[in-house]
Amino acid sequence: MNRQDCIDACQKCATACEYCLHEMIGEDSDNDCPYCCRECIDICLLCAQAMARDSKFAESICRLCAEFCEWCAEQCNAHQHDHCQACAAACRKCVAACHEMAV
């Protein structure tokens, strides 16, 4: 996987989280969804930006991003809503991409 693939995965994850967050407004949740989505959006966008500018902290940010995305995937996967399942899937892809970049 190259840097652009990881940037794309981060951007797709941020978008899926934004949609999930929007759809969860006013919904009851028995876990950290949608709060994890808010956190995940921020770290995914930061990670994509850091990689795009070849930041010396990109690998560290990728490791942190993978942690956030693992948490969000777990939380959203617990819900059967389509938007939560799509968010969890995007988070899992981002985790894999970030792990590869944070060797």
C-alpha positions in Angstrom: 0.0 0.0 0.0 1.3 3.4 -0.8 0.8 6.8 0.9 -2.0 7.8 -1.4 -4.0 4.7 -0.7 -3.7 5.4 3.0 -4.7 9.1 2.5 -7.8 7.8 0.5 -8.7 5.3 3.3 -8.5 8.1 5.9 -10.6 10.4 3.9 -13.2 7.7 3.2 -13.3 6.9 6.9 -13.8 10.5 7.9 -16.7 10.8 5.4 -18.3 7.5 6.6 -17.9 8.7 10.2 -19.4 12.1 9.4 -22.4 10.4 7.8 -22.8 8.1 10.8 -22.6 10.9 13.2 -25.2 12.9 11.3 -27.6 9.9 11.2 -27.1 9.2 14.9 -28.3 12.7 16.0 -31.3 12.1 18.1 -30.8 8.3 18.2 -30.2 6.4 21.4 -26.9 4.6 21.7 -25.8 2.3 24.4 -22.1 2.8 23.7 -19.7 5.5 22.4 -21.3 5.8 19.0 -21.6 8.6 17.8 -18.9 10.1 20.1 -16.3 7.9 18.6 -17.2 9.2 15.1 -16.5 12.7 16.1 -13.0 11.7 17.4 -12.3 9.5 14.4 -13.2 12.3 11.9 -10.6 14.6 13.4 -7.8 12.1 13.6 -8.4 10.7 10.1 -8.3 14.2 8.6 -5.1 15.0 10.5 -3.6 11.7 9.4 -4.4 12.4 5.8 -3.0 15.9 6.0 0.2 14.7 7.7 0.8 12.1 5.1 0.1 14.6 2.3 2.8 16.9 3.6 5.2 14.1 4.4 5.2 15.1 8.1 8.0 13.6 10.2 5.2 12.6 12.6 3.1 10.8 9.9 4.0 7.4 11.2 3.1 8.3 14.8 -0.2 9.9 13.7 -1.0 6.8 11.6 -0.5 4.6 14.7 -2.8 6.8 16.7 -5.3 7.0 13.9 -5.4 3.2 13.8 -6.2 3.1 17.5 -9.0 5.6 17.2 -10.4 3.7 14.2 -10.3 0.4 16.0 -12.3 1.9 18.8 -14.8 3.4 16.4 -15.2 0.2 14.4 -16.0 -1.7 17.5 -18.5 0.8 18.7 -20.3 1.3 15.4 -20.3 -2.4 14.6 -22.4 -3.0 17.7 -25.3 -1.3 15.9 -27.3 -2.8 13.1 -28.0 0.6 11.3 -26.6 0.6 7.7 -24.7 3.8 8.4 -23.0 2.3 11.5 -22.1 -0.9 9.6 -20.6 1.2 6.7 -18.7 3.4 9.2 -17.3 0.3 11.0 -16.2 -1.1 7.6 -14.5 2.1 6.6 -12.8 2.3 10.0 -11.5 -1.3 9.6 -10.0 -0.4 6.2 -8.4 2.7 7.6 -6.9 0.6 10.5 -5.3 -1.7 7.9 -4.0 1.1 5.8 -2.6 3.0 8.8 -0.9 -0.1 10.2 0.9 -0.6 6.9 2.1 3.0 6.9 3.2 2.9 10.5 5.8 0.2 10.2 
